[in-house]
Amino acid sequence: MTEPTTTTPLSALEHIKADSHFLRGTIAAGLADPTTGSISEADTKLLKFHGSYQQDNRDVRDERRRQKLEPDYGFMVRIRLPGGVLTPAQWLGLDELAAAYASNGLRITTRQTFQFHGVRKENLRAMIRGINDTGLSTLAACGDDVRNVICSVNPRLSSAHAEVHAWALKIMNHVKPRTTAYRELWLEDGPVGDGATDDEPLLGKSYLPRKFKFGIAIPPYNDIDVFAQDFGLIAILENDSRLVGFNLAPGGSMGATAGDPKTYPSLADLIGFVTPDHLLETCWHAVAVQRDFGDRGNRKHARLKYTIDDRGLQWFHDELQSRLSFPIEAPRPYHFEHNGDRYGWTEGDDGRWHLTLQIPSGRIRDVDGHPRQTGMRAIARVHKGEIRMTCDQNLILADVAAEDRAAIDALVKQYGLDDYKHASGLRLHALSCVALPTCGLAMAESERYLPHILDKLEALLDKHGLRDEPIHFRISGCPNSCSRSYMGEIGLVGRAIGKYDLRIGADHIGERLNALYKENVGEEAILAALDELFGRFAAERESDEHFGDFVVRAGVVDPPKRRPTIRY
C-alpha cells in the first residue's frame, strides 16, 4: 500500500471539519439564534453533511441590500434515497412537509432523490425530523461524504433488478457517516453526546476531501450515466437474469470551474470486476483510497478524478488491490444501448406494470395549468406499489397490477401528467439544474430558462423535420453541471446572465463527453449555430445515426480523449 503524502497546507474547510466534534460545530446555537435567518459560515459547511444548504433568494438580494436588510435566507433540504425508491405513504408525507415548510413543491434531482427549497431556519428542525418520521433521512445527502447511491430505474423487470437495487441500499448503509450528531441535532430533544465517543472508521474526523458518488447501471440501459460517477458499477447479468458481479469504473465527475483549465469534466474508466460477495469491501476501500490520497489543500482539485489523473489509473487499481483480500478480475463484457428514460408502460417478468411519467426539471408543483402536485397526491392515495425517481428527473409508478392500470391512467390524464405522449424528442430528453434564484453558484438561468429555449429549439427541429428525433439536451447554470450538461448531445453551460458555452457531440449511451463548439454566447448565436447543424444533420445523417454521433463523424467537433487503458 502506498503511503499518502501531503505537499500543500490544508484548506480552511479541512480545519473546520476536524474541529467540528464530528459535525456538530455550533449548529445548535445558530439554529436557536432568533436575530438572524442564517447560521455562521463555518456551520453552513457542516450543515451540508446533515443534508441542507443555506441559500438566499438572489432575485431580491440587491433590493434587500439597498434597504439595509440581510439576505432573504432559506435552506435547501435534500433527502438520502438510495436507488430512488419510496412508498406512496412516504410520498404523501413528503408532500405534506413541502406544503408546510417549503416553497415550490417537491423537486426530483438528477440523483434520484428530492430536495426542498425555501425552508426557513426556524422550520429546519421540524422539516428534517418530519423526513425522518417518514422512514427516510437527510444524512449524507450533501457534504464531503458518500452521496446518495443511485441505481438503474428498471423496476423489477427481473429478480436481478430488485437484487441490484438492494445492493444500492447496502452500499449506502455500509459507507454512511456514523456520527451521533445527526440524531442529536434533529431527532432528539436534547444532547446525546459531544463527539468524544463518536467514531468514523471509514471517513475519519475530517471526512472526505470532497463528495464521493457511487452509481449502479444495469446493461443494456445506462439510465444513470454510470461513467459520470466517482465510482461507477456496471451490473453483469448472466442470461439477462442472474447477477454475477460488477464491473468497476472509477474517475468520473462533471464539475469544473470557468476559466480554470486545471479543472474539467471526466468520465470514469474500467479497472476490473468483482463478485457480489466482494462488493462492499471494494466500495469501502475505494472510498478509503480517496480519503487517504485526495487533495485536502485545493478543493477544486479534490475529487477522485484528479487523484487518478495525478497518479494514474493503473496506480489506483494497484492501490485498491493492495487493500483487498481477493483479486480484482478483468472486466466482463457488457453493452449499453441507451441512457435516457423509457416513457409509458413497461411490463416486468412477474406480470406487474411500471409507468414512467415526464416531470419537466423534476418540479412537482401546480403551475401553468399543470396540477402535477395535486395529481401525484391523488395517485399516491390509490397506488399500491412503489414510486421511483429517475436520474433524468422523472418518476415511475412501479409495481402496478394489470387490473389497476385503468385507474392510474385515468388520474394521469385527469391531471395532465401524460405530456410525454405529445412531447418532442428533445423535450423528452431535457435536463436542467435549479440555478437562479436559489443556487449560490449559478451564473446563468437554467430551470426557468428551459421552457423558453425548448420552444425555440423545437421550432428549428420542426423546420428540419426532426421533431421526434431523441436528442439529449442538458442545461446548467454554471460549470459544476448538476444536470450533467457535459454529457448532452447538446449542452449549455452557464457563464453569465444570458450567456452560455454551447457544447455538442456526446453520444446517446453515456460513453462520450461533448466538446466546446461556441464559447460564452447568447441565445441568438446558439440558435443560429444549431439551425445550421440541424440542417446538416437532416441532410447528411446516416441511417439510425444520432445527432451527437453525426457532429463527431462530420468533424464538427473532436470529443475529449479518455484515459489510457490499464493492464489486467
N, C-alpha and C positions, 0 to 999 in steps of 0.2 A: 504494500500500500504506500502511495506517495505521501510525503509529509507536506501539509499546506504551508505556504509562506505568505507573509504579509509585507508588502512593499510600500503601501500608502497609508496615511493616517485614516482612522475610522471616520465615517461621516457622522454628522450630528445625530442623525436618527439612530445609529447604532448605539450611541451612548444613552439615548432616551429609552430604547428597548431594554438595554442591560440594566438600567437603574429603575425600571418600572415595577419591580416586585411582581414579575410575571403578569404584566399587562394591566396592573391596577392604576399606576400613576396617581394622579389626583382627580380622576374622572368623577368619583362620587361627590367630591366637594364642588366641582364645576357644575354638575347637574343640579346641585342644591342652591346655587347662587342665583337669586331672583333679579339681580341688577342687570343682567345681560342675557341675550338669547344665544350666546356662544359659550364655548369652553376654551381652555387655553390651547395655544398652538401645539405644545407637546402632547396634550391629551387628545387632540384631534388625530394625531398619528397613531396613538394607541387604540383609539376608538375603532379604527378600521378593522383590527383583529376581532372585534366584537360584532362586526357586520354593519358598520354605519360610517358614512362620510358626513362631515359638516360642510354645508354648501350655503350659498345665498342667491337670491333672485337677482341675476345680473341685469334684467330688464329695468329694474328700479334702483340699481346701485348708484348711479350718478345723481338722481333726484334726491335720494336719501342723504347722500354726501352733502349736497347743497343745503339741505335742511338740517345739517349737523346731527343726523340720526345715524345710529350704527346700521350696518347692512341688514337686509331682511333675511335673517338666518333661518335655515331649516335643515333638516337632516335626511339624508337618503338612508334607507334601511334595506338590506339585501338578505335574502334567505339562503341557507345552505340546503340544497335539494338534489342530492346525488342522483344522476340519471333523469332528473326532471319529472318524477312521478309523485302524484298526490291523490288523495281520495276526494270525492265530491264534498264530503263534510269538511275537509281541510280547505277546499276552495271557498266554501261558504264562510268559513271562519276568517280567512284572509280578506274576503270581500267586505265583511263587517269591519275589520280593522282599517281597511282602506277608507271606508266611509267615515269612520270615527276620527281618524288621526292624520290621514294623508291627503294630498291633492292629486288630481288627475288619475284617479283609479289605480289599477294594478298595471305593472309593465313587465312583460316577459323579456328577459335578457338573452344575449347570444350565448349564455352558458346554462340554458335550461332551467332558469330559476326566475324568481320575482324580485323586483325592487320597488320600493315605495318612495315617493318624493314629498318634500314639504312637511315633514314631521317636526313639530315644534319641540324644543328642548324639554319643556315641561311634560310632554307626552311620550318622550322617547322610551322611558322605562316601561310604561303601560303597553306601548307598541311591541317591544321586544318580548316582554312577558307574555303578551297575548299570542305572539307567534309560537312561543314555546308551549303554550296551553293547547295549541292545535296538534302538538306532537312533532313540530319542526324546530329549527334552530337557526340563529344567525351567526354562530361562532365560526370563524374562519371563512366567512363569505367574502371578506376583504382582508387586506393586510399582507405582511411578509410571512406567509404560511402556505399550506397546500389548499388551493381554492376548490370550489365545487367540482367534483369529479363528474364529467359529462360522459354520456354513453349513447350509442345508437338508439334512435327512437323507434326502430322497428318493433312494435309492441306485440310480443308473444306470437310472432309469425312462426316460431318453432319453440320447443322447450329450451333450445340452446340460447335463444334471445333472452328469455327470462333468466337463464343462468348467468349470462354476461352482465345483465343489469344487477344481479345480486353481487357480482364482483365489484361493481362500482361502489355499492354500499360498503362492502368490506374494506376496500382501499381507503375510502373517506374516513371510516371509523378507525382504521389502523394508523393513520398518519395525522389525525387531528390534534390540536393542542390539548394538553391535559390540565392546564391551569384551572384552579377553582375560582379565579377572579370573575369569570363569566357568571357563574351561579351566584356569587356574592353580590355583584353589581345589579343584576337584572331579575333574579328569580327568588332571592331570599329577602326577608325584611330586616336583616342586619348582617354584619360582617360574619364571614365563615372562615377567615384566615387573613394573613398579611403577606403571604408569599414565602414565608420562611420554610414551610414544609412542602411547598409545591415542587414538582419535578417535571421536566420536559425531556424525557430520554432521547427523543429524536431531534426536536427543534432547538433545545438549549435555551438558556435565559435570554439570548439575543435573537432567537428565532431565525428565520432565513434571511439572506441578503436582499431578496425580492420575492415576489409572488412566484408560485410554482403550480403549473396546471397539468393535470392528467386528463386524458380523454380516451375512450374506447370506441373503435369503429368495428362494424361487422360487415365485411365484404358480402355482396358487391356494392354496397352503399356506403359512401363516405360522408354521411349526413352530419357529422360533427366537425369536419375539416381536421382530421386527425393529425395532419402534419403541421398544423398551427399550434400544437400543444408543446409545452416544455418537455413532456414525456408522453408520446403517443403510444397507444396499444392497439394492435390490429388483431382482433379475434380470428383464430383459424378454426374453421369448422370442417370436419371430415364428413363427406357425403351430405354437405349442407345442413347437418343436423347435430353432430356430436362435437362439442368443444374439446379441442386437443391442446390448446395453448394460445400464446400471444406473441406476435412479433413486437419487438421493442424499437421505438423510433424517438430518440431524444433530440432536442435542439431547436424546436420551433418557437416562434414568438412574433407577434405582429407589431410591437411597439417600436417607435423611432422618434427622433427629435428633429424638428425642422431646422435645416441649416447645419446639422452636425453629421457629417458623413461617417463618423465612427459609430453611429447608431443606425440600425437598419432592420427591416423585417427579414425573417428567415424561416425556412421550412425544416422540419425535422428529417432525420435520415435513419435508415435501418442499421441496427447494430447486432441483432440476434433474435432469438426465440427462447421462451421459457414455457414450461408446462404450468397448468393452473396451480398445482401444489407448491410451486416456487414463486408465484406472482407477488404475494405480499412481501416476502423477503426482498425480492428485486425492487419493488417500489420503495420500500423503506430505505434501502441503501442508495438508490438513485437520488432520493432527497438528501441523504447524508453526504453524498459526494458534493452536491451543490452547497450544502451547509458549510462544508469544510473549505471549499475552494472558490466559492463565489466571491465577487468583488464587493467588499464591505466599505470601500472608500469612495466609490463613484457609483451612485445609484443608477445612472444612465448606462452603466456597463455591468450591471449586477444580475442579469438574467442568465439562465443556463446556457443559452446560445453563445454568449460571449465567453463563458468558461470553456466551452467546447472549441470555439474558434481560436481562442488564445493558445490552447494546449493540444488541440487535435481530436478528431472523432475517435481515432484509434486509442489515444490516451484515455478518453472517457470510458470506452469499452474495457480497457485493461484495468483501469482503476475500479470500475464497478465489479469486474470479475474477481479482483483481489479480495473483495469484501464478501463474496458469496460462497456458500458451501457446496455449490454444484456448478457444472459448466454451462455457460451460455451457448446455446446451439446456434447454427446458422439459420437465418430467416427462412420461413416456409413460404411457398408460392401463394399468391393471392391476386385478386383482380378487382379493381374498382370500376364501376360504370357510371356513377352519378354522385353528386354531392349536395343535392338540394332535397326539399321535401316533396313527397308524392301526395297530391291533394285527392280528396274524395275518399270513398270506402275501399278498404282492403280487407281480405279475409285471412285469418290465421289458420294454422293446420289443425286447430281444435274446433273450427267452425264458428269462432267468435269473430266479430267485426270491429273495425277501427276506422274512425272518420277524422281526417286531417282538415282543419279549417285554417284559412289565412287570416292573420291578425296583423294589419299594417303597423310596422315598427313595434310590434308586440304590445301595443297600448290597448288595454281593456278598459274602456270608458264609453259613456253615452255622448256622442258628439256627431254633428253634421248628418243627422238623420240615420245614424247607425248606432242603435242602442246595444252595443256589444256587452257592456257590463250587466245590464238588465237581462239580456238574452242568456248570458252564461250563468247568471244566477238562477234563471228558470230551468236551464238544462241541468245544473248541478243538483237541483232539488228532486229530479226524477231519474238521473243517470245512476246506474247500478254498478258501473265498472270503475275505471281509473281515468284520470286526466293527466296527460303527459305534455310537457313543454318540449319544444324543439330548439335546436341551435340557430334556426332561421327565424326565431321569434314567433313561431306559430304554435298551435296546440292540437292535440289529438284526443278525441273522445274514444277511449280504448275499452276493449273487452265488452262489447255490446252484443247481446243475444240477437239472433236474426229476427225474432218476433218484436224486439224493441226498436228496430231501425226506423220504422214509420213514425213513431212518436218523436224520436230525435230529429228526423228530417223535417217534421212539421215545425218544431221550435226553431231549427236553424233557418228555415225560410221565413218564419214569422218575424224574427229579429234581425234579418238582413245579414246573417253570418255565412251566406252562400255566395259571397262576392267572387270567390275563387273560380266559380263556373263561368264567369264572364270577363275575368281579368286578362290582360295581355301577358305574353310570356315573360316580358321584362318585369312587370309588376309582381308576378308570382315569385320572382327570384330576387326581390329587392330587400336590402337590409339597411338600417340606419342606426346610429347611436343616439343618445339623448341630446348631447351637445347643449346649446343655449336653450333656456336661460340658466339652468341649474349647474351644469358641469363647469368647474373652475378652470379646466384645461382647454375648453372649447375655444377655437379661433374663428370658427365659422358655423353657420347653421347646418343642421343635419336632419333630425326628425321633422322639424317644422318646414324644412325646405323640400323634403322628399316628395310630397304630393304634387307640388308645383313642377319640379323638374321631371317627374314621371309623365305628367301631362304633355310637356314639351317633347320629351323623347318619344312618347307614343305617337305623336303627330308625325315625327320623322320616320318611325317604323312603318306607319300606315302608308306614307308616301312611297316607300320602297317595297311594299308588300311583305313586311316582316313582322306583323303584329303578333303572331303566335310563336315567333322564334324564342326559345327559352334561353335568355341571356342573363347571366348573373351580374346584377348591378348593386354596388355597395357604396355607401357614402358615410364618411366620418367627419366630425367637426375639427379633428386635429390629427397629427400623425400617429397618435397612440393607437388608433384604428380598432376601437372596441367592436366595430361592425365588420372586422376582417376585410377592410377595403382593398388591401393588397392582394386579396385572393379573388377579386371580382374580375370577370371578363371586361367589365367597365368599372373602374373605381374612381371615386372623387375623394380627395384628401384635403380637408380644410386648411387654408393658410392664413386667411384674413376674412373679414366680413365680405361676402360676395366673391371670394377668390378661392380657387381650388387647384390642386395638381390633378390633371387628368391622366389616369393610368389605364392601360389596356393590355390584354394578352394572357391573362390567366387561363388555365384550361377549365374544362367542365367537370372534372373529377377531383379537384383539390390537390393536384400534384405539381402545380407550377404557379409561381408568383407572376403578377403582371409587371409591367415596366412603365416608366415615366414617358408620356407622349407629349403633353403640354404642361408647362410649369407655371403655377400661380396665375391662372387665367380666370376670367369671369364667364358668365352664362353664355354670352353671345359667341365667344370663341369656342366654348365647349360644344355648343350645338352645331356650329359650323364644321368643326372637326369631325363630329360624329355623323353629321349629314353626309359628308363625303365618304367616310368609311362604310356607313350603311349602304350607300350606293354601290361601292366597290364589292362589298360582301354579297349583295343581292345578285350582282352580275358575274362574279368570278368564283364564287364558292364551289367547292367540290361536294359531291353527294354526301349528305348527312354531316357536313363539316360545321362545327360550332364557330361562333364569332371570334372567341379568343384564339382558337387554333388557326383561323384564317389570317388574322393580323400577324401572327408569328410566321406562318408559312409564306405569306406575301412579303415578308421582310419589313413590315411597318415598324415593328419593334423587335429587339432581341431580349428574350427573357433572362433574368438573372441566373447565374450558374449555381449548381448545387455543390455541396462539399464533396471532396473525393471519397470514394467508397473505401471500406476497410477490408482487411483480410479476415476470413472466418476460419 
